[in-house]
Amino acid sequence: MMPKLHGFDLGGDVSRETFERLDLLEALVRKWNPAINLVSKGSISNLYQRHILDSLQLYTLMDLEEGVWADLGSGGGFPGLVIAVLAGDSAKKIAVTLVEADSRKATFLREAARQLDVTVTVLNARIEETPPLAADVLSARALGPLTKLCAFAMRHLGKNGQALFPKGINYQAEVTAARSDWAFDLRVHPSKTEPAAAILALRNIQHV
């Protein structure tokens, strides 16, 4: 058992199995990517840093011992499958739901979850057509502007839930634009993997 995972404090020891599962996820994405483009070609050479560690830091912002984590537009499993691996290795009782409209990517998510030996629910459906998920934590990575994500969160986030949205260096402009249509409580967490980027943590999202 190790206390940290690549420098991230996850609130407890990390098993060797967790390291092995994350390595397997990297291998699976590399294997499937040429056929269904799970991640961009430009990021595949630095996949672990750009996608796995970037996803991992969202887990460190979760203040939840049990409940539902919903990941929208899961694609290659970032952050959804990473969250499922970490939650499965902890005492937390987190049910992870992955929403993915692309049937080929949904197939990958199911097969990857099987090989990783983690429990997830994969919904092969459009986000706006999926019944409300009442998520305690909602994530979406590289899915669209914050204004669009607020609409998704309004539908799928539970009453006291938290939305976690990783954003690039222009996140301030997205926040300003979103506040034209939405009211929300916001905390900005600097990214630990990408300079000048941030993770936006939103609560109490309301249309105005």
For each residue, the residues with C-beta under 8 A, 3 or more apart:
1: 13 14 15 16
2: 5 13 14 16 19
3: 9 12 13 14
4: 7 8 9 10 14
5: 2 8 10 14 18 19 22 56
6: 53 56
7: 4 192
8: 4 5 53 56 57 60 192
9: 3 4 60
10: 4 5 14 59 60 86 90
11: 60 90
12: 3 90 91
13: 1 2 3
14: 1 2 3 4 5 10 18 19 89
15: 1 18 19 89
16: 1 2 19 20
17: 20 21 89
18: 5 14 15 21 22 85 86 89
19: 2 5 14 15 16 22 23
20: 16 17 23 24
21: 17 18 24 25 85 116 117 118
22: 5 18 19 25 26 48 52 82 85
23: 19 20 26 27
24: 20 21 27 28 115 116
25: 21 22 28 29 52 77 81 82 85 112 116
26: 22 23 29 30 47 48 52
27: 23 24 30 31
28: 24 25 31 32 108 111 112 115 116
29: 25 26 32 33 38 39 47 51 76 77 112
30: 26 27 33 44 47
31: 27 28
32: 28 29 35 36 38 76 108
33: 29 30 36 37 38 39 44 76
34:
35: 32 104
36: 32 33 102 104 105 108
37: 33 40
38: 29 32 33 75 76 77 105 108
39: 29 33 43 44 47 50 51 75 76 78
40: 37 43 44
41: 44
42: 45
43: 39 40 46 47 50 51
44: 30 33 39 40 41 47
45: 42
46: 43 49 50
47: 26 29 30 39 43 44 50 51 52
48: 22 26 51 52 53
49: 46 52 53 54 193
50: 39 43 46 47 53 54 193
51: 29 39 43 47 48 54 55 76 78
52: 22 25 26 47 48 49 55 56 78 82
53: 6 8 48 49 50 56 57 192 193
54: 49 50 51 57 78 79 141 166 191 193 194
55: 51 52 58 59 78 79 82 83 141
56: 5 6 8 52 53 59 60 79 82 86
57: 8 53 54 60 61 191 192 193 199
58: 55 61 62 79 83 139 164 166 199
59: 10 55 56 62 79 82 83 86 87
60: 8 9 10 11 56 57
61: 57 58 164 189 199 201
62: 58 59 69 94 137 162 164
63: 162
64: 67 69 92 94 136 137
65: 91 92 93
66: 92 93 94
67: 64 93 94 95 135 136 137 158
68: 94 95 96 97 133 134 135 136 137 158
69: 62 64 80 83 87 94 95 96 97 135 136 137 138 139
70: 96 97 98 99 133 135 137 138 139 156
71: 74 79 80 83 96 97 98 99 138 139 140 141
72: 99 127 138 139 140 143 152 156
73: 99 100 101 127 140 141 142 143
74: 71 77 78 80 81 98 99 100 105 109 122
75: 38 39 78 100 102 105 141 142
76: 29 32 33 38 39 51 105 108
77: 25 29 38 74 80 81 82 98 108 109 112
78: 39 51 52 54 55 74 75 81 82 141
79: 54 55 56 58 59 71 82 83 139 141
80: 69 71 74 77 83 84 96 98 109 120 139
81: 25 74 77 78 84 85 98 109 112 113 116 118 120
82: 22 25 52 55 56 59 77 78 79 85 86
83: 55 58 59 69 71 79 80 86 87 94 96 139
84: 80 81 87 88 96 113 116 118 119 120
85: 18 21 22 25 81 82 88 89 116 118
86: 10 18 56 59 82 83 89 90
87: 59 69 83 84 90 92 94 96
88: 84 85 118 119
89: 14 15 17 18 85 86
90: 10 11 12 86 87 94
91: 12 65
92: 64 65 66 87
93: 65 66 67
94: 62 64 66 67 68 69 83 87 90
95: 67 68 69 119 121
96: 68 69 70 71 80 83 84 87 118 119 120 121
97: 68 69 70 71 120 121 122 123 133 135
98: 70 71 74 77 80 81 106 109 120 121 122 123
99: 70 71 72 73 74 123 125 127 130 133
100: 73 74 75 105 106 109 122 123 124
101: 73 106 124 125 126 127
102: 36 75 105 106
103: 106 107 124
104: 35 36 107 108
105: 36 38 74 75 76 100 102 108 109
106: 98 100 101 102 103 109 110 122 123 124
107: 103 104 110 111
108: 28 32 36 38 76 77 104 105 111 112
109: 74 77 80 81 98 100 105 106 112 113 120 122
110: 106 107 113 114 122
111: 28 107 108 114 115
112: 25 28 29 77 81 108 109 115 116
113: 81 84 109 110 116 118 119 120 122
114: 110 111 117
115: 24 28 111 112
116: 21 24 25 28 81 84 85 112 113
117: 21 114
118: 21 81 84 85 88 96 113
119: 84 88 95 96 113
120: 80 81 84 96 97 98 109 113
121: 95 96 97 98
122: 74 97 98 100 106 109 110 113
123: 97 98 99 100 106 130
124: 100 101 103 106
125: 99 101 129 130
126: 101 129 130
127: 72 73 99 101 130 152 155 156
128: 152 155
129: 125 126
130: 99 123 125 126 127 133 156
131:
132: 155 156
133: 68 70 97 99 130 138 156
134: 68 156 157 158 161
135: 67 68 69 70 97 138 156 157 158 161
136: 64 67 68 69 158 160 161 162
137: 62 64 67 68 69 70 161 162 163 164
138: 69 70 71 72 133 135 152 153 156 157 161 162 163 164
139: 58 69 70 71 72 79 80 83 163 164 165
140: 71 72 73 143 144 149 152 163 165
141: 54 55 71 73 75 78 79 165 166
142: 73 75 166
143: 72 73 140 148 149 152
144: 140 148 149
145: 148 149 174 177 178
146: 149 150 165 167 171 174 175 177 178 200
147: 150 151 174 177 178 180 181 182
148: 143 144 145 151 152
149: 140 143 144 145 146 152 153 163 165
150: 146 147 153 154 178 181 182 184 202 205 207
151: 147 148 154 155
152: 72 127 128 138 140 143 148 149 155 156
153: 138 149 150 156 157 163 202 205
154: 150 151 157 205 206 207
155: 127 128 132 151 152
156: 70 72 127 130 132 133 134 135 138 152 153
157: 134 135 138 153 154 161 162 163 205
158: 67 68 134 135 136 161
159:
160: 136 203
161: 134 135 136 137 138 157 158 203
162: 62 63 136 137 138 157 201 202 203
163: 137 138 139 140 149 153 157 200 201 202 203 205
164: 58 61 62 137 138 139 199 200 201
165: 139 140 141 146 149 199 200 202
166: 54 58 141 142 191 197 198 199 200
167: 146 170 171 174 197 198 199 200
168: 171 194 196 197
169: 196 197
170: 167 173 174
171: 146 167 168 174 175 188 197 198 200
172: 175 176
173: 170 176 177
174: 145 146 147 167 170 171 177 178
175: 146 171 172 178 179 186 200
176: 172 173 179 180
177: 145 146 147 173 174 180
178: 145 146 147 150 174 175 181 182 184
179: 175 176 182 183 184
180: 147 176 177
181: 147 150 178 207 208
182: 147 150 178 179 205 206 207 208
183: 179 204 205 206 207 208
184: 150 178 179 202 203 204 205 206
185: 202 203 204
186: 175 200 201 202
187: 200 201
188: 171 198 199 200 201
189: 61 198 199 200 201
190: 197 198
191: 54 57 166 194 195 196 197 198 199
192: 7 8 53 57
193: 49 50 53 54 57 197
194: 54 168 191 197
195: 191
196: 168 169 191
197: 166 167 168 169 171 190 191 193 194
198: 166 167 171 188 189 190 191
199: 57 58 61 164 165 166 167 188 189 191
200: 146 163 164 165 166 167 171 175 186 187 188 189
201: 61 162 163 164 186 187 188 189
202: 150 153 162 163 165 184 185 186 205
203: 160 161 162 163 184 185
204: 183 184 185
205: 150 153 154 157 163 182 183 184 202
206: 154 182 183 184
207: 150 154 181 182 183
208: 181 182 183
